[in-house]
Amino acid sequence: MPKYFDVHSHLNTSDYSQDLGEVIRRLRETETHTIVVGVDYESSKAAVELAEKHEEIYACVGVHPVDNKNEHYDISKYRDLAPSIPKWWR
């Protein structure tokens, strides 16, 4: 059971491309888990991939209602992605 739980993060963005390993190390060190939030299909897929690799990371698949203007929304893509989320908070 984690000591802390960050309920909204964006470790799936390029902002963390240089130090993601260090961030994950600190999550482990501080006994913190986090939910990585997707805002479109690609970032949702990246969130799932991170959750598959790291015990401390959970994925949230979704579409941002305002910021996602470049993607044609296709709910079936998200439905297909959601079952691949490797773990659920219990």
Number of C-alpha atoms within 10 A of each C-alpha: 7 12 8 12 15 12 12 14 17 17 23 23 15 10 10 13 10 9 12 15 11 11 13 19 13 12 19 15 9 12 14 17 21 22 20 26 26 25 21 22 21 13 21 24 24 21 27 27 18 20 22 17 10 12 14 19 24 25 28 22 22 17 19 11 9 7 9 13 10 7 10 9 13 9 12 9 10 17 11 9 15 17 10 14 19 15 14 8 5 3
